[in-house]
């Protein structure tokens, strides 16, 4: 996708992370369909273990916060999510690199899952903590929200309708539809309400990532803070050891000098610092 306002009709590249996400999602879908045809109990068991079931998550099955995004309920469900991942996700990976893009994608996936778990315990729409949720829609809606915020003035073609619309208006429409669908489904007997709230969770966490996460990403910021704290600790230990050594040497009528960082200063350098000069020839 070129920079500027207009989104070209050319297809985006298959960037590394996007390509592998699509391959893994498609491979998992095919595997489960084969298992359901050959051994239905095994295929259904996979959904129970790796789909998002809030009751199991709160009892320690935390891997479901991410693994549910690799399961899809039908072919069109898979195709829509993977097409959106390719069309919009490739732009972010091209700009951010695959590591930060994957961090962003799974930030939205897990955020949507946490939203789903929270909603499940409210009883909205008659859903229960045993309601299962599958699909990559949480991550996809997060990508759409970020695209509208960052590339809002770009125009996208509403295929197959031959009209274009700015990305920010397109995303606003998607968010409105998700909200109305969630409200409409949040009535007794509509178990799908929880899926719509997962979409809203993806939109929310996409917004939070763009607005509040450091520009270089959560992992980079966390590593910078870790190494900063670690280096501060080591500097403190060095200064503390230097002070102890100075006290020890004074008790033995010897003087050693360390600077404010705990680095040893040789006697001749200490004399220079105090205005003295080295013994011996002076030129």
C-alpha positions in Angstrom: 0.0 0.0 0.0 1.6 3.3 -1.0 1.7 6.3 1.3 -0.8 9.1 0.7 -4.6 9.3 0.8 -5.6 6.7 -1.8 -5.3 3.0 -1.4 -4.3 1.4 -4.6 -6.2 -1.4 -6.2 -3.1 -3.5 -6.2 -3.0 -6.3 -3.7 -0.8 -5.9 -0.6 2.3 -8.1 -0.2 2.2 -11.3 1.8 4.4 -10.1 4.6 6.1 -12.7 6.8 3.9 -12.7 9.9 0.7 -12.2 8.0 1.6 -15.1 5.7 2.3 -17.5 8.6 -0.8 -16.5 10.5 -2.9 -17.3 7.4 -1.1 -20.6 6.9 -1.5 -21.7 10.5 -5.2 -20.6 10.6 -6.0 -22.4 7.4 -4.0 -25.5 8.4 -5.8 -25.7 11.8 -9.2 -25.3 10.1 -8.4 -28.1 7.6 -7.1 -30.4 10.3 -10.2 -30.0 12.5 -12.5 -30.5 9.5 -10.7 -33.8 8.7 -10.8 -34.9 12.4 -14.5 -34.0 12.6 -15.2 -36.2 9.5 -13.1 -39.1 10.7 -13.5 -38.9 14.5 -16.1 -36.3 15.5 -15.4 -36.7 19.2 -11.7 -35.7 18.7 -12.6 -32.7 16.6 -15.1 -31.5 19.2 -12.6 -32.1 22.0 -10.1 -29.7 20.3 -12.7 -27.0 20.3 -13.3 -27.6 24.0 -9.6 -27.5 24.9 -8.5 -24.6 22.7 -11.6 -22.6 22.2 -12.3 -19.7 24.6 -14.5 -21.0 27.5 -14.5 -18.3 30.3 -15.2 -20.9 33.0 -12.1 -22.8 32.0 -10.0 -19.7 31.7 -10.8 -18.7 35.2 -9.7 -22.1 36.4 -6.3 -21.9 34.9 -6.7 -22.7 31.2 -5.1 -19.4 30.2 -3.8 -20.6 26.9 -7.3 -20.3 25.6 -6.9 -16.5 25.7 -4.8 -16.9 22.5 -5.5 -20.3 21.0 -9.2 -19.5 20.4 -8.1 -17.2 17.6 -6.8 -20.1 15.5 -10.2 -21.9 15.5 -13.1 -21.0 13.1 -16.6 -22.1 13.0 -17.0 -22.1 9.2 -15.2 -21.5 5.9 -16.6 -18.0 5.3 -15.8 -17.1 8.9 -12.1 -18.1 8.2 -12.1 -16.4 4.7 -13.4 -13.1 6.0 -10.9 -12.9 8.9 -7.9 -14.0 6.8 -8.8 -11.6 3.9 -9.0 -8.7 6.4 -5.8 -9.8 8.1 -4.0 -9.7 4.7 -5.5 -6.5 3.3 -5.0 -4.4 6.5 -2.4 -6.3 8.6 0.3 -6.3 5.9 0.4 -2.5 6.1 1.3 -2.6 9.7 3.9 -5.3 9.4 5.5 -3.4 6.5 5.7 -0.3 8.7 6.4 -1.8 12.1 8.2 -5.1 11.4 6.9 -8.5 12.1 7.8 -8.6 15.8 5.9 -5.5 16.7 3.0 -6.4 14.4 2.6 -9.8 16.2 2.8 -8.1 19.5 0.0 -5.8 18.5 -2.1 -8.6 16.9 -2.0 -10.8 20.0 -2.5 -7.8 22.3 -5.9 -7.3 20.5 -6.6 -11.1 20.5 -6.0 -11.4 24.2 -7.7 -8.1 25.0 -10.8 -9.3 23.1 -10.7 -12.6 25.0 -10.5 -10.8 28.4 -13.5 -8.7 27.4 -15.3 -11.9 26.5 -14.5 -13.5 29.8 -15.7 -10.4 31.7 -19.0 -10.2 29.7 -19.6 -14.0 30.2 -19.9 -13.4 34.0 -22.4 -10.6 33.7 -25.1 -12.8 32.2 -25.9 -10.3 29.4 -28.0 -11.9 26.7 -28.3 -15.0 28.7 -24.7 -16.1 28.0 -22.9 -18.1 30.6 -19.2 -18.8 31.4 -19.6 -22.1 29.6 -20.3 -20.3 26.2 -17.5 -21.1 23.7 -16.0 -18.4 21.5 -13.7 -19.0 18.5 -12.2 -17.0 15.7 -9.6 -14.3 15.0 -12.1 -11.5 14.9 -10.8 -9.9 18.0 -7.4 -9.4 16.4 -9.0 -8.4 13.1 -11.2 -5.7 14.6 -8.2 -4.4 16.5 -6.3 -4.1 13.2 -9.3 -2.3 11.7 -9.4 0.2 14.5 -5.7 0.9 14.3 -5.9 1.3 10.5 -8.7 3.9 10.9 -6.7 5.8 13.5 -3.3 5.8 11.7 -4.3 5.8 8.1 -7.7 7.4 8.5 -7.5 9.6 5.4 -6.7 6.8 3.0 -9.5 5.7 0.7 -10.5 2.0 0.5 -12.6 0.4 -2.2 -15.8 -1.3 -0.9 -15.4 -4.3 -3.2 -17.6 -5.4 -5.0 -19.4 -2.1 -4.8 -17.4 0.4 -7.0 -17.2 3.2 -4.5 -14.4 4.3 -2.1 -14.6 5.6 1.4 -12.0 7.0 3.8 -10.7 4.5 6.2 -11.8 6.4 9.3 -15.4 6.4 8.2 -15.2 2.7 7.2 -13.9 1.8 10.7 -16.5 4.0 12.3 -19.2 2.1 10.4 -17.7 -1.2 11.4 -17.6 -0.2 15.1 -21.2 1.1 14.9 -22.4 -2.2 13.4 -20.5 -4.2 16.1 -22.1 -2.1 18.8 -25.6 -2.3 17.4 -25.2 -6.1 16.9 -24.0 -6.5 20.4 -26.9 -4.5 21.8 -29.4 -6.4 19.6 -28.0 -9.8 20.5 -27.8 -9.0 24.2 -31.3 -10.3 24.8 -32.4 -13.6 26.4 -31.8 -16.5 24.1 -29.1 -14.9 21.9 -25.9 -16.7 22.9 -24.0 -15.0 20.0 -24.0 -11.8 22.0 -20.7 -12.8 23.6 -19.0 -13.0 20.1 -20.2 -9.4 19.3 -18.7 -8.2 22.6 -15.4 -9.9 21.6 -15.5 -7.7 18.5 -15.9 -4.6 20.6 -13.1 -5.8 22.8 -10.8 -6.1 19.8 -11.8 -2.5 18.8 -11.1 -1.2 22.3 -7.7 -2.8 22.6 -6.7 -1.7 19.1 -7.5 1.8 20.2 -5.6 1.4 23.5 -2.5 0.1 21.7 -2.3 3.0 19.2 -3.0 5.7 21.8 -1.1 4.5 24.8 1.5 1.9 24.1 5.0 3.3 23.5 5.9 3.9 19.9 8.4 1.0 19.8 6.1 -1.5 21.4 5.5 -3.2 24.7 8.2 -5.7 24.5 10.9 -3.2 23.6 9.8 -0.8 26.3 9.7 -3.6 28.9 13.2 -4.8 27.9 14.5 -1.2 28.1 13.0 -0.8 31.6 14.4 -4.2 32.7 17.9 -3.5 31.5 17.7 0.1 33.0 16.7 -1.3 36.4 19.3 -4.0 36.2 22.1 -1.6 35.3 21.0 0.7 38.1 21.2 -2.2 40.6 24.7 -3.2 39.4 25.9 0.4 39.7 24.5 0.6 43.2 26.2 -2.6 44.2 29.5 -1.3 42.8 29.3 2.0 44.7 28.4 0.1 47.9 31.3 -2.3 47.5 33.6 0.6 46.8 32.6 2.4 50.0 33.1 -0.8 52.0 36.5 -1.3 50.6 37.5 2.3 51.3 36.5 1.8 55.0 38.4 -1.5 55.1 41.5 0.0 53.7 41.4 3.0 56.1 41.3 0.6 59.0 44.6 -0.7 57.7 46.1 2.8 57.3 45.9 2.7 53.6 44.0 5.0 51.3 42.2 4.1 48.1 40.0 6.4 46.0 36.8 5.6 44.0 34.8 8.0 41.9 31.1 8.6 42.3 30.3 5.6 40.1 32.4 3.2 42.2 35.3 3.0 39.7 38.8 2.8 41.2 41.1 5.8 40.7 44.8 5.1 40.7 46.9 7.2 43.2 48.6 9.2 40.5 45.2 10.2 39.0 43.9 11.1 42.4 46.9 13.4 42.9 46.2 15.1 39.6 42.6 15.6 40.6 43.7 17.3 43.8 46.1 19.6 42.0 49.3 17.7 42.7 51.7 16.3 40.2 53.5 13.1 39.6 56.9 12.5 41.3 59.8 12.3 38.9 60.7 14.4 35.9 58.4 17.3 35.0 58.7 18.6 31.5 
